[in-house]
């Protein structure tokens, strides 16, 4: 049995690393277990759209502005159809408060490097195989890089180990609310600048396509595909043809395409997000649709709140008031964000509303009318446009200078 740290963090993603950074700052003993090597962990492009409120929270914690510099901004998004293209200047409706672009894998690498440089313990290549709890705490069964098993006892375990979390599996009394939506996303990473310097959402009769900025030389593309399809059904030329057609590029897409993956449209919320000495954060606690780029933001926000509860519990004050309220504190915001993301996805994926897979979808129909209704409302209703801008960018409406909602901030692309 290894020495007993105060807190064991399972998973070195955004949530786990934020928790570790804040515990390190307050000298709370911890250890992070990450099954992947750092090179593998930091080499997989994922999310990259960071909300305004997330950056503000990280700034208050001394991470944004010192450890991580958020300098690339996104102020607008574009809605495209085969017949029309409209830009929404959403930052104009929030008093100039934008999204920030920071690829998740680069954020993870930066947080890992600064954490370990400061003496924080991150055990890369260590896979947690089982989690059990008893009257004196938690026991983790860990397999090291050489396959050698060990056990680690801790006072609390934080599950930041993704959608197949073993910490979550050990919370046998938790209720899992889950839904699998029809259709899937093909996710493509291109080693090239974006086609436009903003986010693009394109609704096409054959399905949705999207362009997400990830930096000056990297772009992430989405393609809606049938639920039965796999990446093998989509050779490179087919991907290029569909992106060209659905995004309405007008010329062949000739950028270098890299990793291709498949994303199921699964949503989930675990209630509560804690049980005794076990706590969940990020994808281990909830999954969300990719619409709006909310997943990494929820994970970081979970991590900050949970870290403060752990600090108060394991710090000099030994006060567990905030920690015991962690789940109650976070769930209202999580459900509100889930509701926005689900609504936004159904605005974008109109082909699924008619119960048809993308190849069988046809222009027009009831779903097309619904989408047009929402777009017209965003164009013509300043209050609705203002609500969307704040929810989308992650700006609290009461923030000073967050827009008066009088200008729709729409223009033809």
matplotlib code that plots the C-alpha trace (Angstrom):
import matplotlib.pyplot as plt

x = [0.0, 1.5, 1.7, -1.5, -2.1, -4.9, -6.5, -6.1, -7.1, -7.9, -7.3, -5.1, -7.6, -8.7, -10.8, -8.2, -5.3, -7.2, -8.0, -4.4, -3.1, -5.3, -4.5, -0.8, -1.1, -2.6, -0.2, -2.9, -1.3, -2.4, -1.4, -2.7, -3.0, -3.1, -3.2, -1.6, 1.9, 2.2, 3.2, 0.0, -2.2, -1.0, -1.1, -4.8, -6.7, -10.2, -12.1, -10.8, -13.6, -13.3, -16.1, -15.6, -16.7, -14.3, -11.3, -12.6, -12.7, -9.2, -7.9, -9.3, -7.4, -4.1, -4.1, -5.2, -2.9, 0.1, 0.2, -2.0, -2.4, -5.7, -5.1, -7.0, -10.6, -13.7, -16.4, -18.8, -20.4, -21.9, -25.0, -25.0, -27.5, -27.2, -29.1, -28.1, -25.3, -25.6, -23.1, -24.0, -21.7, -22.4, -19.7, -21.2, -24.3, -22.2, -20.3, -17.3, -17.0, -15.9, -14.9, -11.3, -9.6, -7.2, -6.9, -7.5, -4.4, -2.2, -4.0, -3.4, 0.3, 0.8, -1.0, 1.0, 4.3, 3.7, 2.3, 5.2, 7.7, 6.3, 6.7, 3.2, 3.0, 1.5, 2.0, 1.7, 1.2, -0.6, -4.0, -6.5, -8.2, -10.5, -11.9, -13.3, -14.2, -14.4, -14.8, -11.3, -11.2, -10.7, -8.4, -7.3, -5.9, -3.3, -1.4, 2.0, 3.7, 5.4, 2.2, 3.1, 0.0, -0.2, -2.7, -3.0, -5.1, -6.4, -8.9, -10.8, -10.8, -11.7, -12.9, -11.8, -11.4, -13.9, -17.1, -16.0, -15.0, -14.2, -14.7, -18.2, -18.8, -17.9, -20.7, -23.4, -26.1, -25.8, -28.6, -27.4, -29.6, -28.6, -29.8, -28.4, -29.3, -29.6, -26.8, -23.1, -20.4, -17.3, -14.6, -11.7, -8.6, -6.9, -3.4, -4.3, -5.8, -9.6, -11.5, -12.9, -11.7, -14.9, -17.0, -19.2, -22.4, -23.8, -27.2, -27.4, -29.9, -27.3, -26.6, -24.7, -21.1, -19.1, -15.8, -14.3, -11.1, -8.3, -5.4, -3.7, -2.6, -5.2, -8.9, -11.5, -14.3, -17.6, -19.7, -23.1, -23.2, -25.6, -25.6, -24.5, -21.4, -17.9, -14.7, -13.9, -17.0, -15.5, -12.4, -10.5, -12.0, -15.5, -14.8, -13.4, -16.4, -18.9, -17.1, -16.9, -20.6, -22.1, -19.9, -20.6, -16.9, -17.2, -13.8, -12.2, -11.1, -7.4, -6.1, -4.1, -6.5, -5.2, -6.8, -10.4, -12.7, -16.3, -18.3, -21.6, -24.2, -24.7, -25.7, -25.5, -25.8, -24.9, -26.8, -25.3, -21.7, -20.4, -20.8, -18.8, -15.2, -15.8, -16.3, -16.8, -15.9, -16.0, -17.0, -17.0, -20.0, -21.7, -21.5, -22.9, -23.5, -20.7, -23.1, -21.8, -18.4, -19.4, -17.8, -14.3, -15.8, -18.1, -15.1, -13.0, -15.8, -16.4, -12.7, -12.6, -15.6, -14.5, -11.0, -12.2, -14.3, -11.3, -9.1, -11.5, -11.9, -8.3, -6.8, -6.3, -10.0, -11.1, -14.5, -16.5, -19.5, -18.6, -17.4, -20.6, -22.6, -20.4, -23.0, -25.9, -23.8, -22.8, -25.9, -28.2, -25.5, -24.8, -28.5, -28.9, -25.9, -27.2, -30.5, -28.9, -26.6, -29.4, -31.6, -28.8, -28.0, -31.6, -31.5, -28.4, -29.3, -32.6, -32.4, -32.7, -35.9, -37.7, -36.5, -34.3, -30.7, -28.7, -28.4, -32.2, -33.0, -34.6, -34.8, -37.8, -40.1, -41.2, -37.7, -36.5, -39.3, -38.5, -34.8, -35.8, -38.1, -35.3, -33.0, -35.6, -36.2, -32.5, -32.4, -35.4, -35.9, -33.1, -33.9, -33.8, -30.5, -29.1, -30.0, -28.4, -25.2, -24.8, -25.6, -23.3, -20.3, -20.7, -21.3, -23.4, -26.2, -25.6, -21.9, -21.3, -21.3, -22.7, -24.9, -28.3, -29.8, -30.9, -28.8, -29.3, -25.7, -26.7, -25.3, -25.2, -22.0]
y = [0.0, 3.3, 6.4, 8.1, 11.4, 13.6, 13.7, 11.3, 12.8, 10.3, 11.8, 14.7, 16.5, 20.2, 19.5, 17.3, 19.7, 22.7, 20.9, 19.9, 23.5, 24.9, 22.2, 22.7, 26.4, 25.7, 22.9, 20.3, 16.8, 15.2, 12.9, 12.8, 9.4, 9.6, 6.4, 8.0, 9.3, 13.1, 13.0, 11.1, 13.1, 16.4, 15.2, 14.7, 17.8, 18.1, 21.1, 24.7, 27.2, 28.8, 30.9, 34.4, 33.4, 30.5, 32.8, 35.2, 32.4, 31.2, 34.7, 35.0, 31.8, 33.1, 30.7, 32.9, 35.7, 34.0, 30.2, 30.4, 33.4, 33.7, 36.1, 34.7, 35.9, 34.7, 37.4, 36.1, 32.9, 32.3, 30.4, 28.9, 27.2, 26.4, 29.6, 32.0, 33.0, 35.3, 36.5, 37.0, 39.5, 38.0, 39.7, 43.0, 42.0, 41.2, 44.4, 43.1, 39.9, 37.1, 33.5, 32.6, 30.0, 27.7, 24.1, 21.7, 19.5, 22.6, 23.8, 20.3, 20.3, 23.8, 22.9, 19.7, 21.4, 24.2, 21.8, 19.4, 22.2, 23.5, 20.0, 18.6, 14.9, 13.6, 9.9, 9.4, 5.9, 4.9, 3.4, 3.2, -0.2, -0.2, 2.2, 1.0, 2.9, 2.0, 3.6, 5.2, 6.5, 5.3, 2.6, 2.8, -0.2, 1.2, -0.4, 1.2, 1.6, -1.8, -3.5, -3.7, -3.4, -1.3, 0.1, 3.7, 4.8, 8.4, 10.4, 11.5, 10.6, 12.9, 11.3, 13.3, 10.2, 10.8, 9.2, 5.6, 6.8, 4.1, 6.6, 7.2, 3.4, 3.2, 5.6, 2.9, 5.1, 7.8, 8.3, 8.5, 10.5, 9.6, 10.0, 8.8, 11.1, 9.9, 10.5, 10.9, 13.5, 12.8, 14.9, 16.0, 17.9, 19.9, 21.2, 24.5, 27.9, 28.1, 29.0, 32.1, 33.8, 32.8, 29.7, 28.4, 26.3, 25.0, 23.3, 21.3, 18.8, 16.1, 17.0, 19.5, 20.7, 23.0, 24.8, 25.4, 27.5, 25.8, 28.3, 30.0, 26.7, 24.2, 23.8, 21.3, 20.3, 18.4, 16.4, 14.9, 11.2, 8.3, 6.6, 3.3, 4.8, 4.5, 6.4, 3.6, 4.6, 8.0, 8.0, 11.3, 12.2, 11.7, 13.9, 16.6, 16.5, 16.7, 19.5, 21.4, 21.0, 21.5, 24.5, 26.0, 26.7, 27.1, 25.4, 22.1, 21.8, 21.1, 21.6, 18.7, 16.5, 14.7, 12.6, 11.5, 10.3, 9.6, 11.3, 9.8, 12.4, 11.1, 13.3, 12.4, 13.9, 12.0, 13.0, 13.6, 14.3, 13.1, 10.2, 10.2, 10.7, 10.3, 13.3, 13.7, 16.5, 17.1, 14.2, 11.8, 13.7, 14.8, 14.6, 17.3, 17.7, 19.6, 22.4, 25.6, 24.1, 23.8, 20.6, 21.8, 24.9, 22.9, 20.7, 23.7, 25.3, 22.0, 21.8, 25.3, 24.8, 21.3, 22.5, 25.2, 22.7, 20.3, 23.2, 24.2, 20.5, 19.5, 22.9, 24.3, 25.1, 21.4, 22.8, 20.6, 23.0, 23.9, 20.5, 18.8, 21.3, 20.7, 18.8, 21.1, 24.1, 22.8, 20.9, 23.9, 25.5, 22.1, 21.5, 25.0, 24.5, 21.1, 22.7, 25.4, 22.9, 20.5, 23.3, 24.6, 21.1, 20.7, 24.0, 22.9, 19.3, 19.9, 16.6, 14.6, 16.4, 14.7, 11.3, 10.9, 10.1, 12.8, 11.1, 10.7, 14.3, 16.6, 20.4, 22.0, 20.2, 21.0, 20.9, 23.4, 25.8, 25.5, 26.3, 29.3, 30.4, 30.5, 32.3, 34.9, 35.4, 35.9, 38.4, 40.4, 40.0, 42.0, 40.3, 36.8, 37.7, 39.1, 35.9, 33.7, 35.8, 35.6, 31.9, 31.1, 33.2, 32.3, 35.8, 36.4, 38.9, 41.0, 41.6, 45.4, 46.6, 43.3, 44.9, 46.5, 44.1, 47.0, 46.0, 42.6, 42.6, 40.6, 41.2, 39.3, 37.4]
z = [0.0, -1.1, 1.1, 1.7, -0.2, 0.9, -2.6, -5.6, -8.9, -11.6, -15.1, -16.2, -18.4, -17.9, -14.8, -13.0, -13.8, -12.6, -9.3, -9.0, -9.6, -6.9, -4.4, -5.1, -4.5, -1.0, -0.1, 0.0, -0.6, -3.9, -6.7, -10.3, -12.1, -15.9, -18.0, -21.0, -21.5, -21.6, -25.3, -26.2, -23.9, -25.3, -28.9, -29.4, -30.6, -29.0, -27.8, -28.1, -27.6, -24.2, -22.7, -21.4, -17.9, -17.9, -18.6, -15.9, -13.4, -14.4, -14.1, -10.5, -9.7, -11.1, -14.0, -16.9, -17.5, -15.9, -16.5, -19.6, -22.0, -23.7, -26.6, -29.6, -29.7, -31.6, -31.9, -34.5, -35.9, -39.3, -40.2, -43.8, -46.0, -49.7, -50.3, -47.6, -45.3, -42.3, -39.7, -36.0, -34.3, -30.9, -29.0, -29.9, -27.9, -24.8, -24.5, -26.5, -24.5, -26.9, -26.8, -26.7, -28.8, -27.0, -28.1, -25.3, -25.9, -25.8, -22.6, -21.0, -22.0, -20.5, -17.3, -16.9, -17.5, -15.0, -12.4, -12.5, -12.7, -9.4, -7.8, -8.4, -8.7, -12.0, -12.6, -16.4, -17.7, -14.5, -15.1, -12.3, -12.7, -9.7, -7.0, -3.7, -0.5, 3.1, 6.5, 6.3, 2.8, -0.8, -2.2, -5.9, -7.7, -10.0, -12.9, -13.7, -17.1, -16.6, -15.7, -12.0, -9.8, -6.7, -4.3, -3.1, -0.2, -0.1, 1.9, -1.2, -4.9, -7.7, -11.0, -14.0, -16.0, -18.8, -19.8, -18.7, -15.3, -12.8, -10.0, -11.3, -11.5, -7.8, -6.9, -7.0, -5.5, -8.2, -10.8, -14.4, -16.7, -20.3, -23.8, -27.2, -30.0, -33.6, -36.0, -35.3, -36.1, -38.1, -36.6, -38.8, -37.8, -40.6, -40.3, -42.0, -41.1, -41.0, -44.2, -42.3, -39.1, -37.2, -36.4, -39.3, -38.8, -42.1, -42.5, -45.7, -47.1, -46.7, -43.1, -40.9, -41.3, -39.1, -39.0, -35.5, -35.2, -33.2, -34.0, -36.8, -38.4, -37.2, -37.8, -36.6, -39.0, -38.2, -40.6, -39.6, -40.7, -40.3, -36.9, -38.5, -40.3, -39.1, -40.0, -42.5, -44.5, -45.0, -47.1, -47.5, -50.9, -49.7, -46.7, -48.9, -51.2, -48.4, -46.6, -49.9, -50.6, -47.2, -46.3, -49.7, -50.2, -54.0, -54.6, -53.8, -50.2, -50.6, -47.0, -45.3, -43.4, -40.3, -37.6, -38.3, -35.5, -34.8, -32.1, -30.8, -29.8, -26.3, -23.4, -19.7, -16.3, -13.1, -9.9, -7.4, -8.5, -5.2, -2.7, 0.5, -0.4, -4.2, -6.5, -10.2, -12.6, -16.3, -18.6, -15.7, -14.3, -17.5, -21.3, -23.5, -27.2, -29.1, -30.1, -28.5, -27.4, -23.7, -22.6, -21.6, -20.0, -17.7, -16.8, -15.8, -13.9, -12.0, -11.2, -9.7, -7.5, -6.4, -5.6, -3.3, -1.4, -1.1, 0.1, 2.8, 3.9, 3.9, 4.8, 8.3, 8.8, 8.2, 7.0, 4.7, 4.2, 0.6, -0.3, 0.8, -1.3, -4.4, -6.4, -5.4, -6.4, -9.8, -11.1, -11.8, -14.1, -15.7, -16.5, -17.9, -20.1, -21.2, -22.1, -24.3, -26.1, -26.8, -28.2, -30.3, -31.7, -32.8, -34.5, -36.5, -37.2, -38.9, -40.9, -37.7, -36.7, -39.6, -38.5, -41.5, -41.8, -43.6, -47.0, -47.1, -46.0, -48.5, -48.6, -47.0, -44.6, -41.1, -39.7, -42.3, -41.3, -37.6, -38.2, -40.3, -37.6, -35.0, -37.4, -38.1, -34.4, -33.8, -36.6, -35.6, -31.8, -30.0, -26.6, -28.1, -29.9, -26.7, -24.8, -27.4, -27.4, -23.6, -23.4, -26.4, -25.3, -21.6, -20.4, -17.3, -18.2, -15.2, -16.2, -16.5, -20.1, -21.4, -24.0, -24.0, -26.5, -28.8, -31.8, -33.5, -34.7, -37.8, -41.3, -44.6, -45.0]

ax = plt.figure().add_subplot(projection="3d")
ax.plot(x, y, z, "-o")
ax.set_aspect("equal")
plt.show()
